[in-house]
């Protein structure tokens, strides 16, 4: 499982236990790297095989993992937070959000590097991160509209 040893180290450093429930939730993200899961999504995935995990446990675990910067908490404006693993390279991807099916796609090119350099040069402001979200319709939803 990617990052598991680093995640264990971060949890232990802040005196959090590595519970079976937390392992299952982390594994859920590792198994769904291409998705941006909400707490409800995680709960739906884990409840059949791990019925002892409640929705409150999922929420608490996600809050802890976001606090420790293991997961990034993202607001796509749909009333619920989504999560993805934090990576050093996260600064260089953006999100495409379909307004019909609500799927989220990642767009890897960083279109804002030159703008960041200009801002830094003119204002002395050092940008360490940004988020860019594009809202529209994915190719499948465009086909279904026709």
Secondary structure, DSSP 8 states (H G I E B T S, - for coil): -TTHHHHHHHHHHTT----HHHHHHHHHHHHTTTS-B-HHHHHHHHTTT-TT--HHHHHHHHHHHHHTTSEEEEE-SSSSEEEEE--GGGGG-EEEEETTT--EEEE---TTHHHHHHHHHHH---------EEEE--HHHHHHH-
